[in-house]
Amino acid sequence: MITTLIERLRSIAGDSHVHVGARATRRFRTGYRYGDGEIAAAVQPGTLLEQWHVLQACVDADVAIILQAANTGLTGGSTPFGNGYDRPIVIINTMRLSRVDLIRDGAQVICLPGATLESLERRLKLLGREPHSVIGSSCIGASVTGGVCNNSGGSLVHRGPAYTQLSLFARVNADGKLELVNHLGVELGQNPEDVLARLDRGDYTAADIHDENGAWASDREYANYVRDIDASTPARFNADPRRHYEVSGSAGKVAVFAVRMDTFAAEAQEQVFYVGSNDPAALQTIRRHVLGQFRNLPIAGEYMHADAFGAAQTYGKDLFVFIQKFGSVNVPRAYAAKSWFDGVTEMLGLGKTLSDRLLQTLSRLLPEHLPRRLIDYRDRYAHHLMFRTGGACIAEMRDYLNSIFPGLNGDFLECTKEEGQAAFLNRFVTGGAVVRYRAVHRKTIEDIVALDVALPRDTIDWFETLPEEISDKIALKIYVGHFLCQVMHQEYLVHKGVDCEALEHAIMKTLDVRGAEYPAEHNVGHLYEAKPALKAFYRQLDPTNSFNPGIGKTSRLRKWEAVEVTGQQEAANDACACGDLRQSG
């Protein structure tokens, strides 16, 4: 059966775009940080129509399907995860489908499933506009569609997490039939093949575009939502039902062909302010004042602990320099080459971290890449807060910071353009630096425990203090976050020999006491258990469990059969019965 399927896939996508065998599929089946497992094949369709035919072949062959874009996630959500599947798996990688269409004079865009945030940002820059999100700490090279499916992003305070109600996608219905759902707000016909062929050609006009009954192409409420600093719930988190709508939050439980997104006017003038303090309470005072009193919100407000600064400075240096020299658009190619090299060294018995050790050695030969004033703040202050401001917010922020410093146990810099760019890029290479640290210190580091945490908006004591019995098991804590919405990325490099799963559960208990939600924006992947509302949403989208089975520690079996996923038998009624797709956000 599998041989026949592979032959059919090759006839659809071409021999060079169907990958079979452990070495050839390594970069598709191995997650950026977590995840690996056997697959029958990885396929890279070159058109939307090819993607439809590939999906149909997989449904006919009764295999499990994982849709994958840039494979940059932190929780293994776009790869297999070990064993326990009752069918062979085919990964459909969409990165060849990277076109971006500007519509309505650039006020909106239609992105095919492999379009990256970086490419979208470059297209919009020529029009003086910006996308819904920017490159993030774990998502350099990430796709627009991946962000929407994971409700990720949210560092841009005016725009919130990636969200749309306008999309074109396929699902397998309760009868096991593949069907196309066009809620893109573009008239393309009725027959699936005609619809996809027309979109492949860009064969539509402004007259074909409509508003799909007032559907949103971004989270229009977020700026007001995040300002509610006395609310006892987080500003955003992955299991929040208000941001689950068809493709948005779907975590790969449908097959996306296109999403339609709002774009935003860029500020004519921007300024980065860099705050340092040794008192976490000082930063909370600033956060509550900015959200509660400012007339104009900053564009972004990012947090970084000094230990994270140092780790990124040392172990993210080569990635920082690579992006500076070649742009983030080339990062996926570099990761693909690295994965190929790691596959060769693994096959030769040299392990799979030789590339990291070599790159780390070479990075030490490079000159210092960070501005002197930022390094001085690393040495003076434990807590760092970066504000990217624009327009009228620049003067508002300058006046406010001048009024509270240096009296509020700290100080601030009004950054030069070079310093501002370096500050944010150093923050955004942290995710890669953590992975590098683990690879270089394999003899002393067991693994990474990564938690993506949303604190309630009214939380005052925001900075984590772990009890000794937990802290003693951790070699290095990395804290960064989107500070204005109190979403924290907390990564722990764990001492050798420590039970990482037990440690993670112990930390989660402390988060539960604080009223936190997790994950905040990285999706549940295979590391978190999806909450009941999220499981119900997944089953609603995918009643036969054809797509990305096992996500959120759910069943990996056909039609959601019960299965042991965490050492205990999952209850058969863990999620509610299937139903029609949601009609409102």
C-alpha positions in Angstrom: 0.0 0.0 0.0 2.7 2.5 1.0 4.7 1.7 -2.2 1.6 2.5 -4.3 1.0 5.7 -2.3 4.6 6.9 -2.8 4.4 6.2 -6.5 1.2 8.2 -6.6 2.8 11.1 -4.7 5.7 11.1 -7.1 3.4 11.3 -10.0 1.8 14.4 -8.4 4.7 16.4 -7.0 7.6 14.9 -8.9 10.4 12.6 -7.8 12.6 15.3 -6.4 9.9 16.6 -4.1 9.0 13.2 -2.5 11.4 12.2 0.2 11.7 8.7 1.5 14.1 7.1 4.0 15.5 8.1 7.3 18.2 10.4 6.0 16.2 12.1 3.3 13.3 12.8 5.7 15.3 13.8 8.7 14.8 17.6 8.3 11.0 17.1 8.0 10.4 14.5 10.7 12.8 16.1 13.3 11.5 19.1 15.2 13.5 22.2 15.7 13.7 21.5 19.4 11.5 18.4 20.1 9.9 15.7 18.1 10.9 12.8 15.9 9.4 9.6 14.6 9.1 7.4 11.6 7.2 8.6 8.5 6.4 7.0 5.2 7.3 10.0 3.2 7.6 13.8 3.2 6.1 15.6 0.2 6.6 19.2 -1.0 3.8 20.1 -3.4 4.6 23.0 -5.8 1.0 24.2 -6.4 -2.1 24.4 -4.4 -3.7 22.0 -6.8 -0.8 19.5 -6.2 -1.4 19.9 -2.4 -5.1 19.0 -3.0 -4.1 15.9 -5.0 -1.5 14.9 -2.4 -4.1 15.2 0.3 -6.6 13.1 -1.7 -4.0 10.4 -2.2 -3.2 10.3 1.5 -6.9 10.1 2.5 -7.5 7.3 -0.1 -4.5 5.4 1.4 -5.8 6.0 5.0 -2.5 7.4 6.3 -2.1 10.0 9.0 -1.3 13.5 7.7 0.9 16.2 9.2 0.9 19.6 7.5 4.2 21.4 8.1 5.5 24.8 7.0 8.9 26.1 8.4 9.1 23.5 11.2 10.3 26.2 13.7 8.0 25.3 16.6 9.2 24.6 20.2 6.7 21.9 21.2 7.1 19.3 18.4 3.7 20.2 16.9 4.6 19.8 13.3 6.4 16.4 13.4 5.7 12.9 14.7 6.4 12.3 18.3 7.7 8.8 19.0 5.5 5.8 18.5 2.0 4.8 19.2 0.4 5.7 15.8 -1.9 3.1 14.1 -1.2 4.3 10.6 1.8 5.3 8.5 2.4 9.1 8.5 3.0 11.4 5.6 4.3 14.9 6.1 3.2 17.5 3.6 5.6 20.4 3.7 4.2 23.6 2.2 7.3 25.8 1.9 7.3 25.8 -1.9 3.9 27.5 -1.7 5.2 30.9 -0.6 3.3 33.5 -2.7 1.9 36.6 -1.1 -0.9 38.6 -2.8 -1.4 42.2 -1.9 -5.1 43.1 -2.0 -7.1 46.3 -1.3 -4.0 48.4 -2.0 -2.0 46.4 0.5 -4.4 46.9 3.4 -4.8 43.1 3.4 -2.8 40.2 2.0 -3.6 36.7 1.0 -0.8 34.3 2.0 -0.3 30.8 0.7 0.7 28.2 3.3 4.5 28.6 2.9 4.7 32.4 2.9 7.0 33.5 5.7 6.7 36.5 8.0 10.0 37.8 6.7 8.9 37.8 3.1 5.6 39.4 4.0 7.4 42.1 5.9 9.7 42.8 2.9 6.8 43.1 0.5 4.8 45.5 2.8 7.8 47.7 3.6 7.7 49.1 0.1 4.2 50.3 0.8 4.9 51.7 4.2 3.0 49.0 5.9 3.7 46.1 8.3 2.3 42.6 9.0 0.4 41.4 12.0 3.6 39.9 13.6 7.4 40.2 13.4 10.1 37.6 13.8 10.0 36.1 17.3 12.3 34.4 19.7 11.6 30.9 18.4 10.1 31.8 15.0 12.8 33.2 12.8 11.9 32.0 9.4 8.3 31.0 10.6 5.4 31.0 8.2 2.3 33.3 8.4 0.0 30.2 8.3 1.9 28.5 11.2 1.4 31.6 13.3 -2.3 31.7 12.6 -2.7 27.9 13.3 -1.0 28.3 16.6 -2.5 31.7 17.7 1.1 32.8 18.1 2.6 36.2 18.1 1.3 39.1 20.1 4.5 41.0 20.8 3.0 43.9 18.8 0.7 45.4 21.3 -1.8 47.0 18.9 -2.3 43.8 16.9 -2.4 40.9 19.3 -1.8 37.2 18.3 -2.1 36.0 14.8 -5.8 35.5 14.0 -8.1 35.5 11.1 -11.6 34.3 10.2 -10.8 34.4 6.5 -9.2 31.3 5.1 -9.3 28.5 2.5 -8.7 25.0 3.9 -9.5 21.3 3.5 -10.9 19.0 6.1 -11.8 15.3 6.3 -15.5 15.2 7.3 -17.2 12.6 9.6 -17.8 10.3 6.6 -14.0 10.3 5.8 -14.4 12.5 2.7 -12.0 15.3 1.8 -13.8 18.6 1.4 -12.7 22.1 0.6 -14.0 25.1 2.7 -13.7 28.5 1.1 -14.2 31.2 3.7 -11.4 33.4 2.2 -13.9 36.0 1.0 -12.8 35.6 -2.6 -15.1 34.2 -5.3 -13.2 31.5 -7.0 -15.9 29.1 -8.1 -17.4 25.9 -6.6 -15.4 22.9 -7.8 -12.3 22.4 -5.5 -10.0 21.9 -8.4 -11.2 25.0 -10.2 -11.0 27.1 -7.0 -7.4 26.0 -6.3 -6.3 26.3 -10.0 -7.6 29.9 -10.1 -5.9 30.8 -6.8 -2.7 29.2 -8.1 -2.8 31.5 -11.1 -3.9 34.6 -9.1 -6.9 34.6 -11.4 -9.2 36.9 -9.4 -10.0 40.6 -9.4 -11.0 43.2 -6.8 -14.6 42.6 -7.7 -14.2 39.0 -6.5 -13.1 40.0 -3.0 -15.8 40.5 -0.4 -16.0 40.8 3.4 -17.5 37.4 4.1 -20.2 38.7 6.4 -17.9 41.0 8.3 -15.4 38.4 9.2 -12.2 39.6 10.8 -8.6 39.4 9.4 -7.0 40.3 12.7 -7.9 40.5 16.4 -9.5 44.0 16.4 -10.1 44.0 20.2 -6.7 43.1 21.5 -5.3 46.6 22.2 -8.3 47.4 24.5 -8.1 43.9 26.0 -4.5 44.1 27.0 -5.1 47.5 28.7 -7.5 45.9 31.2 -4.7 45.6 33.8 -7.1 44.7 36.6 -8.6 41.6 34.9 -7.9 38.3 36.6 -7.4 36.4 33.3 -4.4 36.5 30.9 -4.5 38.7 27.9 -4.0 35.8 25.6 -3.3 32.1 25.8 -3.5 29.1 23.5 -6.7 27.5 24.9 -8.7 30.8 24.9 -11.9 29.9 23.0 -12.4 33.5 21.8 -9.5 33.0 19.4 -10.5 29.6 18.0 -12.0 29.9 14.6 -11.6 27.3 11.8 -7.9 27.7 10.8 -7.1 30.1 13.7 -5.8 27.9 16.6 -6.3 24.7 14.6 -2.8 23.3 15.3 -2.8 21.4 12.0 -6.1 19.7 12.4 -7.1 21.1 8.9 -5.0 21.5 5.8 -4.6 25.3 5.0 -4.3 26.6 1.5 -4.5 30.3 2.1 -5.1 32.8 4.9 -6.2 36.5 4.5 -4.7 39.0 7.0 -4.9 42.6 7.7 -1.8 44.8 7.4 -1.0 48.0 9.3 0.5 51.4 8.5 4.1 51.6 9.6 5.1 54.5 11.9 7.0 57.2 10.1 9.4 57.5 13.0 10.4 54.9 15.6 12.5 55.0 18.8 13.7 52.2 21.1 14.0 52.8 24.8 16.0 50.3 26.9 15.2 50.1 30.6 17.4 48.4 33.2 16.5 47.6 36.8 17.4 45.3 39.6 13.9 45.4 41.0 11.1 43.4 39.3 8.5 45.7 41.0 9.9 48.7 39.1 9.2 47.0 35.8 5.6 46.2 36.9 5.1 49.8 37.9 6.1 50.8 34.4 3.9 48.2 32.8 0.8 49.3 34.7 1.4 53.0 34.0 2.0 52.5 30.3 -1.1 50.3 29.8 -3.3 52.2 32.2 -2.3 55.8 31.6 -0.6 56.3 28.2 -2.7 57.8 25.4 -0.6 56.0 22.8 0.6 52.4 23.3 4.1 51.3 22.4 4.5 49.1 19.3 6.2 46.4 21.5 7.5 45.9 25.0 9.9 43.0 25.4 11.5 41.6 28.6 14.9 39.9 29.0 16.7 38.8 32.1 20.4 39.4 32.3 21.1 35.6 32.2 19.1 35.3 29.0 21.0 38.3 27.6 24.3 36.6 28.4 23.2 33.3 26.9 22.0 34.9 23.7 25.1 37.0 23.5 27.3 33.9 23.7 25.3 31.1 22.2 23.2 33.0 19.7 26.1 35.1 18.3 26.5 33.3 15.0 22.7 33.4 14.4 22.7 37.1 15.2 25.5 37.8 12.8 24.0 35.6 10.1 20.7 37.5 10.2 22.5 40.8 10.2 24.5 39.8 7.1 22.1 37.7 5.1 18.6 38.4 6.5 16.2 36.1 8.3 14.9 35.0 4.8 17.9 32.7 4.5 17.7 31.2 8.0 15.5 28.2 6.8 18.1 27.3 4.2 20.8 27.4 6.8 18.8 25.2 9.1 18.2 22.7 6.3 21.9 22.6 5.5 22.6 22.1 9.2 20.1 19.3 9.5 21.6 17.5 6.5 25.1 17.8 8.1 23.7 16.5 11.4 22.2 13.5 9.5 25.5 12.7 8.0 27.4 12.9 11.3 24.8 10.9 13.1 25.0 8.2 10.4 28.8 8.1 10.8 28.5 7.6 14.6 29.7 11.2 15.4 26.5 12.3 17.0 24.0 14.9 15.9 25.5 17.9 17.7 28.8 18.2 15.9 27.6 21.1 13.8 26.6 23.1 16.9 30.0 22.5 18.6 31.8 23.6 15.4 29.6 26.7 14.9 30.1 27.6 18.6 33.9 27.4 18.3 33.8 29.5 15.1 31.6 32.1 16.7 34.2 32.7 19.4 36.5 34.0 16.7 34.0 36.7 15.6 34.4 40.2 17.1 31.9 41.4 19.7 28.6 42.0 18.0 26.6 43.9 20.6 26.9 47.7 21.4 28.9 48.7 24.4 26.1 50.4 26.2 23.9 47.3 26.1 26.7 45.2 27.5 27.1 47.7 30.3 23.4 47.3 31.2 23.8 43.5 31.2 26.5 43.9 33.9 24.6 46.5 35.9 21.0 45.3 35.9 19.2 41.9 36.2 16.0 42.9 34.5 15.9 44.5 31.0 12.8 46.0 29.3 12.8 47.2 25.7 10.1 49.5 24.3 9.7 50.0 20.6 7.7 53.2 20.2 6.4 55.2 17.3 4.6 58.5 16.5 3.2 60.4 19.5 4.2 57.5 21.9 7.9 58.5 21.5 7.6 61.8 23.4 5.1 60.2 25.8 7.6 57.5 26.7 10.6 59.8 26.9 8.8 62.2 29.3 7.6 59.3 31.5 10.9 57.6 31.7 12.7 60.9 32.5 10.2 61.5 35.3 10.9 58.2 37.1 14.6 57.5 36.5 17.1 57.2 37.9 14.9 57.3 41.1 13.0 54.1 40.4 15.9 51.7 41.1 17.3 51.7 37.5 17.9 53.8 34.4 17.1 53.9 30.7 18.8 54.5 27.4 17.3 56.2 24.4 18.9 53.9 21.8 20.6 54.8 18.6 19.2 52.9 15.5 22.0 50.4 15.8 21.5 49.8 19.5 17.7 49.4 19.1 18.1 46.8 16.3 20.8 44.9 18.2 18.7 44.9 21.4 15.7 43.3 19.8 17.7 40.9 17.7 19.6 39.7 20.7 16.3 39.1 22.4 15.0 37.2 19.4 17.9 34.8 19.0 17.4 33.5 22.6 15.4 30.5 21.5 18.3 29.3 19.2 20.8 30.1 21.9 19.1 27.7 24.4 19.2 24.9 21.8 22.9 25.6 21.2 23.7 25.6 24.9 22.1 22.2 25.3 24.1 20.8 22.3 27.4 22.2 23.6 26.9 21.1 27.2 25.5 17.6 26.6 27.7 16.1 29.4 26.2 18.3 32.0 22.7 19.2 30.7 20.0 16.6 30.6 17.6 18.6 28.4 15.5 21.7 28.1 12.2 22.2 30.0 10.4 25.0 28.1 7.3 26.6 29.4 5.3 29.3 27.6 3.3 31.1 30.3 0.5 33.7 30.3 0.1 35.4 33.7 -3.2 37.1 34.6 -3.3 40.8 33.6 -3.7 41.8 37.3 -0.6 39.9 38.4 1.8 42.1 40.4 4.5 39.7 41.5 5.3 38.6 38.0 8.9 37.4 38.3 9.2 33.7 39.1 10.9 32.6 42.3 11.1 28.8 42.5 11.5 26.8 45.7 15.0 25.4 46.4 14.0 21.8 45.7 13.1 22.8 42.2 15.8 25.4 41.6 18.6 23.2 42.6 17.9 20.9 39.7 18.3 23.6 37.1 21.7 24.7 35.7 20.5 27.9 34.0 17.1 29.7 33.8 16.3 31.7 30.7 13.5 34.3 31.1 12.3 36.4 28.3 8.8 37.6 27.4 6.3 39.9 25.9 6.1 42.0 29.0 3.0 44.3 28.4 0.7 41.2 28.0 2.7 39.3 30.7 3.5 36.3 28.4 6.7 34.8 29.6 8.9 32.3 27.9 10.6 30.4 30.7 13.3 27.9 29.7 15.2 25.7 32.1 18.5 23.9 31.2 18.3 20.9 33.6 21.2 19.2 35.3 22.3 15.8 34.0 20.3 13.0 35.5 17.3 15.0 36.5 13.8 13.7 35.5 12.7 16.5 33.2 9.1 15.4 33.1 8.8 15.3 36.8 10.5 18.7 37.1 8.2 20.2 34.5 5.1 19.0 36.4 6.5 20.5 39.6 7.0 23.9 38.0 3.5 23.7 36.5 2.0 23.2 40.0 3.6 26.5 41.0 2.1 28.2 37.9 -1.3 26.8 38.7 -1.2 28.5 42.1 -0.4 31.8 40.4 -3.4 31.4 38.1 -1.3 31.2 34.9 -2.3 29.6 31.6 0.1 27.6 29.5 1.0 27.4 26.8 0.5 31.0 25.9 1.4 31.1 22.2 3.5 28.1 21.2 0.6 25.7 21.0 0.3 22.5 22.9 2.3 20.5 20.5 3.2 17.1 22.0 4.4 18.6 25.3 1.2 20.0 26.8 -2.1 18.3 27.4 -4.9 20.2 25.6 -7.6 21.5 27.8 -11.2 20.2 27.3 -12.4 23.1 25.2 -9.3 22.9 22.9 -9.8 19.1 22.5 -13.4 19.7 21.6 -12.3 22.3 19.0 -9.8 19.8 17.5 -12.5 17.1 17.3 -14.9 19.5 15.7 -12.4 20.4 13.0 -11.2 16.8 12.4 -13.8 14.2 13.4 -11.8 11.3 12.0 -8.4 12.3 13.6 -6.8 12.3 10.1 -4.6 15.4 10.7 -1.7 15.7 13.2 -3.0 12.9 15.5 -1.8 13.0 19.1 -1.5 16.8 19.3 -2.1 18.0 22.8 -1.6 14.5 24.1 -4.8 13.3 22.5 -5.5 10.0 20.8 -3.1 9.0 18.0 -5.7 6.5 16.6 -8.3 6.7 13.9 -11.6 8.4 14.9 -10.2 9.4 18.3 -10.0 5.9 19.8 -8.8 5.9 23.4 -5.1 5.4 23.8 -2.5 5.6 26.6 -0.7 8.9 26.0 0.7 10.0 29.3 0.9 6.7 31.2 -2.8 6.6 32.1 -5.7 5.6 30.0 -7.3 8.6 28.3 -11.1 8.7 29.0 -13.2 8.0 26.0 -15.3 11.0 26.7 -12.4 13.4 27.2 -13.7 15.7 24.5 -17.2 16.5 23.4 -18.8 15.1 20.3 -18.1 16.4 16.9 -20.2 19.2 15.4 -20.3 21.7 12.6 -17.6 24.3 12.2 -17.8 27.4 14.4 -19.8 30.2 12.8 -18.5 33.0 15.1 -15.3 33.9 16.8 
